[in-house]
Amino acid sequence: MYEYHLSDKLTAAGYLPLGQIMIAEAFAQGKDIELMCDSVLGGAVPVHLRVRTINGRIYAMMPRKRKIAVQPAGQPARIIA
């Protein structure tokens, strides 16, 4: 599993490892996903992902992107409204 440097604080804030199950739950609820990423300048930056279905498969995609999906690799994420 991917180990994030702020994992203790993020777990307390409600973040879980991103996986296909979380993406499917967000799609079923009609909600987006917030992914925590490292910034180039140092620190953590939240990134919002849209959950879409393409050819019968569910993907978490960056906003305003139609071809670039995020690969679930255990990054800290949570379902948001």
C-alpha positions as CSV (number, residue, x, y, z in Angstrom):
1,M,0.0,0.0,0.0
2,Y,1.1,3.5,-0.7
3,E,2.4,5.3,2.4
4,Y,1.7,9.0,2.6
5,H,3.8,11.2,4.9
6,L,0.7,12.7,6.7
7,S,-1.2,9.5,6.9
8,D,-2.0,9.7,10.6
9,K,-3.5,13.2,10.4
10,L,-5.4,12.3,7.2
11,T,-6.9,9.1,8.7
12,A,-8.2,11.2,11.6
13,A,-9.7,13.6,9.1
14,G,-11.6,10.8,7.3
15,Y,-9.3,10.0,4.4
16,L,-9.0,6.3,3.3
17,P,-6.8,4.7,0.7
18,L,-8.2,5.2,-2.8
19,G,-9.3,2.0,-4.5
20,Q,-11.8,0.9,-7.1
21,I,-14.4,0.2,-4.3
22,M,-14.3,3.9,-3.2
23,I,-14.7,5.0,-6.8
24,A,-17.7,2.7,-7.2
25,E,-19.3,4.0,-4.0
26,A,-18.8,7.6,-5.1
27,F,-20.4,6.9,-8.4
28,A,-23.4,5.1,-6.8
29,Q,-23.9,8.1,-4.5
30,G,-23.4,10.7,-7.3
31,K,-20.5,12.4,-5.4
32,D,-17.0,13.5,-6.2
33,I,-13.7,12.3,-4.6
34,E,-11.1,14.5,-2.9
35,L,-7.6,13.2,-3.4
36,M,-4.7,14.5,-1.3
37,C,-1.5,15.1,-3.3
38,D,2.0,16.5,-2.6
39,S,2.7,20.0,-3.9
40,V,5.8,20.9,-5.8
41,L,6.4,23.6,-3.2
42,G,6.1,21.2,-0.3
43,G,2.9,20.4,1.6
44,A,-0.4,18.8,0.8
45,V,-2.9,20.0,-1.8
46,P,-6.4,18.5,-2.2
47,V,-7.4,17.7,-5.7
48,H,-11.1,17.1,-6.7
49,L,-11.9,14.2,-9.0
50,R,-15.0,13.6,-11.0
51,V,-16.4,10.1,-11.1
52,R,-17.6,9.1,-14.6
53,T,-18.6,6.0,-16.5
54,I,-17.0,5.3,-19.9
55,N,-18.0,2.3,-21.9
56,G,-19.4,0.6,-18.8
57,R,-16.4,1.2,-16.6
58,I,-16.2,3.7,-13.7
59,Y,-13.2,6.1,-13.6
60,A,-12.1,8.9,-11.3
61,M,-11.0,11.7,-13.6
62,M,-9.4,15.1,-13.1
63,P,-12.0,18.0,-13.7
64,R,-12.3,19.2,-17.3
65,K,-10.3,16.1,-18.5
66,R,-11.9,13.5,-20.8
67,K,-9.0,11.2,-21.4
68,I,-6.9,11.2,-18.2
69,A,-8.0,9.0,-15.4
70,V,-6.4,8.6,-12.0
71,Q,-5.1,5.2,-11.2
72,P,-6.1,4.0,-7.7
73,A,-2.9,3.2,-5.9
74,G,-3.9,3.7,-2.3
75,Q,-3.5,7.5,-2.2
76,P,-5.4,9.2,0.6
77,A,-8.9,10.2,-0.6
78,R,-12.4,10.7,0.7
79,I,-15.9,11.0,-0.8
80,I,-17.2,14.6,-0.8
81,A,-20.5,16.2,-1.7
